[in-house]
Protein backbone atom coordinates (compact mmCIF):
# COMPACT_ATOMS: atom_id res chain seq x y z
CA UNK A 1 0.00 0.00 0.00
CA UNK A 2 1.28 3.47 -0.85
CA UNK A 3 2.09 5.87 1.94
CA UNK A 4 -0.28 8.83 2.28
CA UNK A 5 -0.07 12.19 3.98
CA UNK A 6 -2.57 14.78 5.13
CA UNK A 7 -1.88 18.42 4.37
CA UNK A 8 -3.58 21.57 5.67
CA UNK A 9 -2.81 25.04 4.37
CA UNK A 10 -4.09 27.42 7.05
CA UNK A 11 -4.87 30.84 5.60
CA UNK A 12 -6.44 33.97 7.00
CA UNK A 13 -9.53 33.42 4.84
CA UNK A 14 -9.73 29.68 4.23
CA UNK A 15 -8.21 26.31 5.09
CA UNK A 16 -7.20 24.15 2.13
CA UNK A 17 -6.86 20.51 3.12
CA UNK A 18 -6.37 17.19 1.41
CA UNK A 19 -4.85 13.74 1.16
CA UNK A 20 -1.94 12.99 -1.16
CA UNK A 21 0.83 10.55 -2.01
CA UNK A 22 4.51 11.39 -1.77
CA UNK A 23 4.68 11.21 -5.57
CA UNK A 24 2.35 14.20 -5.86
CA UNK A 25 -1.03 12.59 -6.51
CA UNK A 26 -3.74 14.52 -4.68
CA UNK A 27 -6.47 12.02 -3.84
CA UNK A 28 -8.83 14.46 -2.17
CA UNK A 29 -8.98 18.18 -1.47
CA UNK A 30 -11.46 20.67 -0.08
CA UNK A 31 -11.64 24.09 1.57
CA UNK A 32 -13.30 25.47 4.66
CA UNK A 33 -13.57 29.08 5.88
CA UNK A 34 -11.00 29.78 8.59
CA UNK A 35 -13.35 31.92 10.70
CA UNK A 36 -10.43 33.02 12.86
CA UNK A 37 -12.58 35.73 14.44
CA UNK A 38 -14.45 32.95 16.25
CA UNK A 39 -11.33 32.38 18.34
CA UNK A 40 -8.17 30.31 18.45
CA UNK A 41 -9.66 27.18 19.99
CA UNK A 42 -12.44 27.06 17.40
CA UNK A 43 -9.91 27.12 14.56
CA UNK A 44 -7.72 24.46 16.19
CA UNK A 45 -10.76 22.26 16.91
CA UNK A 46 -11.93 22.61 13.30
CA UNK A 47 -8.51 21.55 12.00
CA UNK A 48 -8.49 18.59 14.38
CA UNK A 49 -11.91 17.46 13.15
CA UNK A 50 -10.80 17.79 9.52
CA UNK A 51 -7.70 15.67 10.13
CA UNK A 52 -9.59 13.04 12.14
CA UNK A 53 -12.21 12.69 9.40
CA UNK A 54 -9.51 12.32 6.74
CA UNK A 55 -7.74 9.64 8.78
CA UNK A 56 -11.00 7.73 9.22
CA UNK A 57 -11.92 8.02 5.52
CA UNK A 58 -8.52 7.38 3.93
CA UNK A 59 -6.58 5.35 6.47
CA UNK A 60 -7.66 2.09 4.84
CA UNK A 61 -6.21 3.15 1.47
CA UNK A 62 -2.69 3.47 2.81
CA UNK A 63 -0.72 4.27 5.95
CA UNK A 64 -1.00 7.95 6.90
CA UNK A 65 2.41 8.54 8.41
CA UNK A 66 2.60 12.33 8.15
CA UNK A 67 0.35 15.28 8.91
CA UNK A 68 1.63 18.64 7.70
CA UNK A 69 0.19 22.06 8.53
CA UNK A 70 1.24 25.20 6.66
CA UNK A 71 0.87 28.14 9.03
CA UNK A 72 0.96 31.90 8.49
CA UNK A 73 3.99 33.53 10.06
CA UNK A 74 5.88 34.75 11.85
CA UNK A 75 6.61 31.18 13.02
CA UNK A 76 9.57 30.51 15.29
CA UNK A 77 11.94 27.66 14.55
CA UNK A 78 12.44 25.04 15.88
CA UNK A 79 9.72 25.69 18.48
CA UNK A 80 6.98 26.18 15.84
CA UNK A 81 5.27 28.99 17.79
CA UNK A 82 3.13 31.50 15.87
CA UNK A 83 4.24 34.97 17.00
CA UNK A 84 2.23 38.14 16.41
CA UNK A 85 0.51 36.90 13.25
CA UNK A 86 -1.07 40.04 11.74
CA UNK A 87 -3.53 38.11 9.56
CA UNK A 88 -4.76 35.60 12.17
CA UNK A 89 -4.38 37.90 15.20
CA UNK A 90 -2.58 35.09 17.04
CA UNK A 91 0.29 35.64 19.44
CA UNK A 92 2.52 32.96 20.96
CA UNK A 93 0.46 30.00 19.79
CA UNK A 94 2.47 26.77 20.02
CA UNK A 95 0.70 25.40 16.97
CA UNK A 96 2.63 22.16 16.53
CA UNK A 97 2.35 21.27 20.22
CA UNK A 98 -1.35 22.20 20.39
CA UNK A 99 -2.26 20.08 17.37
CA UNK A 100 -0.22 17.10 18.57
CA UNK A 101 -2.00 17.33 21.91
CA UNK A 102 -5.41 17.31 20.23
CA UNK A 103 -4.62 14.54 17.75
CA UNK A 104 -2.33 12.48 19.98
CA UNK A 105 0.06 11.85 17.10
CA UNK A 106 3.00 13.65 15.45
CA UNK A 107 2.28 16.76 13.38
CA UNK A 108 4.72 18.77 11.27
CA UNK A 109 4.17 22.55 11.17
CA UNK A 110 6.00 24.84 8.75
CA UNK A 111 5.49 28.46 7.70
CA UNK A 112 3.13 28.66 4.73
CA UNK A 113 5.50 30.47 2.39
CA UNK A 114 8.25 27.97 3.21
CA UNK A 115 5.82 25.16 2.43
CA UNK A 116 4.96 26.77 -0.90
CA UNK A 117 8.64 27.27 -1.74
CA UNK A 118 9.24 23.56 -1.16
CA UNK A 119 6.29 22.75 -3.40
CA UNK A 120 7.80 24.88 -6.15
CA UNK A 121 11.23 23.36 -5.58
CA UNK A 122 10.07 19.73 -5.82
CA UNK A 123 7.33 20.01 -8.42
CA UNK A 124 8.18 22.98 -10.69
CA UNK A 125 11.77 24.15 -10.46
CA UNK A 126 13.68 20.96 -9.68
CA UNK A 127 16.75 22.23 -11.53
CA UNK A 128 16.92 25.53 -9.62
CA UNK A 129 19.12 25.64 -6.51
CA UNK A 130 18.32 29.30 -5.75
CA UNK A 131 14.73 30.42 -6.01
CA UNK A 132 12.23 32.66 -4.26
CA UNK A 133 8.53 32.00 -3.98
CA UNK A 134 6.36 35.10 -3.46
CA UNK A 135 2.70 35.04 -2.52
CA UNK A 136 0.34 37.97 -3.05
CA UNK A 137 -2.93 37.12 -1.38
CA UNK A 138 -4.63 38.43 1.77
CA UNK A 139 -1.08 39.21 2.76
CA UNK A 140 2.33 39.19 1.07
CA UNK A 141 5.14 36.80 1.89
CA UNK A 142 8.10 34.87 0.54
CA UNK A 143 9.86 31.53 0.89
CA UNK A 144 13.55 31.10 0.07
CA UNK A 145 15.43 28.13 -1.35
CA UNK A 146 19.14 28.98 -1.22
CA UNK A 147 21.83 26.58 -2.43
CA UNK A 148 19.14 23.91 -2.68
CA UNK A 149 18.03 24.23 0.95
CA UNK A 150 15.09 25.91 2.65
CA UNK A 151 16.32 29.08 4.36
CA UNK A 152 14.52 29.97 7.60
CA UNK A 153 16.99 32.41 9.12
CA UNK A 154 18.37 32.22 12.66
CA UNK A 155 15.02 31.80 14.41
CA UNK A 156 12.54 31.08 11.62
CA UNK A 157 11.83 34.69 10.72
CA UNK A 158 13.20 34.79 7.16
CA UNK A 159 10.87 35.53 4.27
CA UNK A 160 8.58 38.14 5.85
CA UNK A 161 8.62 39.99 2.54
CA UNK A 162 5.27 41.65 3.14
CA UNK A 163 6.74 43.54 6.07
CA UNK A 164 9.53 45.14 4.10
CA UNK A 165 8.88 48.85 4.70
CA UNK A 166 8.56 50.52 1.30
CA UNK A 167 6.66 53.67 2.28
CA UNK A 168 7.49 54.86 5.82
CA UNK A 169 4.75 57.51 5.70
CA UNK A 170 2.19 54.96 4.53
CA UNK A 171 -0.75 53.22 6.19
CA UNK A 172 -0.46 51.25 9.40
CA UNK A 173 0.01 47.51 8.91
CA UNK A 174 -1.52 44.69 10.91
CA UNK A 175 1.96 44.13 12.37
CA UNK A 176 1.85 47.63 13.92
CA UNK A 177 4.41 49.23 11.62
CA UNK A 178 3.76 51.78 8.89
CA UNK A 179 4.23 51.45 5.15
CA UNK A 180 4.82 47.70 4.88
CA UNK A 181 4.54 46.29 1.37
CA UNK A 182 1.50 44.35 2.56
CA UNK A 183 -0.36 47.65 3.16
CA UNK A 184 -0.04 48.53 -0.54
CA UNK A 185 0.34 45.42 -2.71
CA UNK A 186 -1.71 42.69 -1.00
CA UNK A 187 -5.16 41.70 -2.21
CA UNK A 188 -6.73 43.16 0.91
CA UNK A 189 -4.80 46.44 0.51
CA UNK A 190 -5.92 46.77 -3.10
CA UNK A 191 -9.52 46.28 -2.03
CA UNK A 192 -9.17 48.85 0.75
CA UNK A 193 -7.66 51.34 -1.69
CA UNK A 194 -10.56 50.76 -4.09
CA UNK A 195 -13.11 51.54 -1.38
CA UNK A 196 -11.09 54.51 -0.10
CA UNK A 197 -10.92 56.10 -3.56
CA UNK A 198 -14.57 55.47 -4.36
CA UNK A 199 -14.09 52.79 -7.01
CA UNK A 200 -16.44 50.58 -5.00
CA UNK A 201 -19.64 51.91 -3.38
CA UNK A 202 -19.25 51.97 0.40
CA UNK A 203 -22.53 50.10 0.91
CA UNK A 204 -21.46 47.15 -1.28
CA UNK A 205 -19.34 44.86 0.88
CA UNK A 206 -16.98 42.02 0.01
CA UNK A 207 -15.47 43.32 -3.23
CA UNK A 208 -11.74 42.74 -3.74
CA UNK A 209 -8.76 42.69 -6.05
CA UNK A 210 -10.60 40.37 -8.45
CA UNK A 211 -13.24 43.03 -9.10
CA UNK A 212 -10.57 45.74 -9.41
CA UNK A 213 -8.92 43.61 -12.07
CA UNK A 214 -12.20 43.14 -13.94
CA UNK A 215 -12.77 46.89 -14.02
CA UNK A 216 -9.20 47.52 -15.15
CA UNK A 217 -9.66 45.11 -18.06
CA UNK A 218 -12.77 47.07 -19.05
CA UNK A 219 -10.70 50.25 -19.25
CA UNK A 220 -11.59 51.84 -15.92
CA UNK A 221 -8.80 54.36 -15.35
CA UNK A 222 -9.12 54.46 -11.56
CA UNK A 223 -8.92 50.68 -11.31
CA UNK A 224 -5.86 50.71 -13.55
CA UNK A 225 -4.23 53.42 -11.42
CA UNK A 226 -4.86 51.45 -8.20
CA UNK A 227 -3.27 48.34 -9.68
CA UNK A 228 -0.38 50.30 -11.19
CA UNK A 229 0.40 51.82 -7.79
CA UNK A 230 0.38 48.44 -6.05
CA UNK A 231 2.50 46.90 -8.79
CA UNK A 232 5.11 49.64 -8.61
CA UNK A 233 5.73 48.98 -4.93
CA UNK A 234 5.65 45.22 -5.44
CA UNK A 235 8.25 45.52 -8.20
CA UNK A 236 10.44 47.64 -5.94
CA UNK A 237 10.32 44.97 -3.26
CA UNK A 238 11.01 42.15 -5.70
CA UNK A 239 13.96 44.04 -7.19
CA UNK A 240 15.37 44.41 -3.68
CA UNK A 241 15.14 40.65 -3.18
CA UNK A 242 16.85 40.07 -6.53
CA UNK A 243 19.73 42.34 -5.55
CA UNK A 244 20.09 40.70 -2.13
CA UNK A 245 19.75 37.01 -3.05
CA UNK A 246 20.54 36.78 -6.78
CA UNK A 247 18.01 33.97 -7.41
CA UNK A 248 17.74 31.97 -10.62
CA UNK A 249 13.95 32.01 -10.48
CA UNK A 250 11.11 33.89 -8.83
CA UNK A 251 7.78 32.07 -8.78
CA UNK A 252 4.65 33.97 -7.82
CA UNK A 253 1.33 32.76 -6.50
CA UNK A 254 -1.47 33.57 -4.08
CA UNK A 255 -5.07 34.43 -4.87
CA UNK A 256 -4.51 38.06 -5.86
CA UNK A 257 -1.50 37.30 -8.05
CA UNK A 258 -3.22 34.40 -9.80
CA UNK A 259 -6.21 36.63 -10.50
CA UNK A 260 -4.13 39.53 -11.83
CA UNK A 261 -1.38 37.67 -13.68
CA UNK A 262 -2.48 38.81 -17.14
CA UNK A 263 -2.36 42.43 -15.96
CA UNK A 264 0.77 42.22 -13.83
CA UNK A 265 3.33 39.62 -14.84
CA UNK A 266 4.83 41.25 -17.95
CA UNK A 267 5.00 44.70 -16.37
CA UNK A 268 6.37 43.30 -13.10
CA UNK A 269 9.11 41.51 -15.02
CA UNK A 270 9.97 44.67 -16.93
CA UNK A 271 10.17 46.84 -13.82
CA UNK A 272 12.25 44.31 -11.89
CA UNK A 273 14.70 43.86 -14.76
CA UNK A 274 15.03 47.65 -15.09
CA UNK A 275 15.52 48.18 -11.33
CA UNK A 276 17.90 45.39 -10.29
CA UNK A 277 21.58 44.94 -11.14
CA UNK A 278 22.14 43.41 -14.58
CA UNK A 279 24.41 40.77 -13.02
CA UNK A 280 21.53 39.63 -10.81
CA UNK A 281 18.94 39.56 -13.58
CA UNK A 282 21.05 37.63 -16.08
CA UNK A 283 19.06 34.46 -16.73
CA UNK A 284 16.47 35.36 -14.08
CA UNK A 285 12.96 34.09 -14.76
CA UNK A 286 9.75 35.44 -13.22
CA UNK A 287 6.74 33.19 -13.61
CA UNK A 288 3.39 32.28 -12.10
CA UNK A 289 3.16 28.92 -10.32
CA UNK A 290 1.63 26.26 -12.53
CA UNK A 291 0.25 24.54 -9.42
CA UNK A 292 -2.32 27.28 -8.87
CA UNK A 293 -4.36 27.16 -5.70
CA UNK A 294 -3.14 23.63 -4.92
CA UNK A 295 0.42 24.78 -4.27
CA UNK A 296 -0.06 24.56 -0.50
CA UNK A 297 -0.87 20.84 -0.74
CA UNK A 298 2.08 20.17 -3.03
CA UNK A 299 4.20 22.08 -0.55
CA UNK A 300 3.04 19.80 2.27
CA UNK A 301 4.30 16.88 0.18
CA UNK A 302 7.56 18.78 -0.23
CA UNK A 303 7.90 19.15 3.55
CA UNK A 304 7.68 15.38 3.99
CA UNK A 305 10.05 14.66 1.11
CA UNK A 306 12.54 17.12 2.54
CA UNK A 307 12.31 15.47 5.98
CA UNK A 308 13.09 12.09 4.44
CA UNK A 309 16.31 13.52 3.00
CA UNK A 310 17.63 14.79 6.33
Beta strands, then each sheet from edge to edge (+ up, - down):
strand 1: 4-10
strand 2: 14-21
strand 3: 26-33
strand 4: 64-71
strand 5: 81-82
strand 6: 93-94
strand 7: 108-111
strand 8: 131-136
strand 9: 140-146
strand 10: 149-151
strand 11: 249-253
strand 12: 285-288
sheet 1: 3+ 2- 1+ 4+ 7+
sheet 2: 5+ 6-
sheet 3: 10+ 9- 8+ 11+ 12+
end
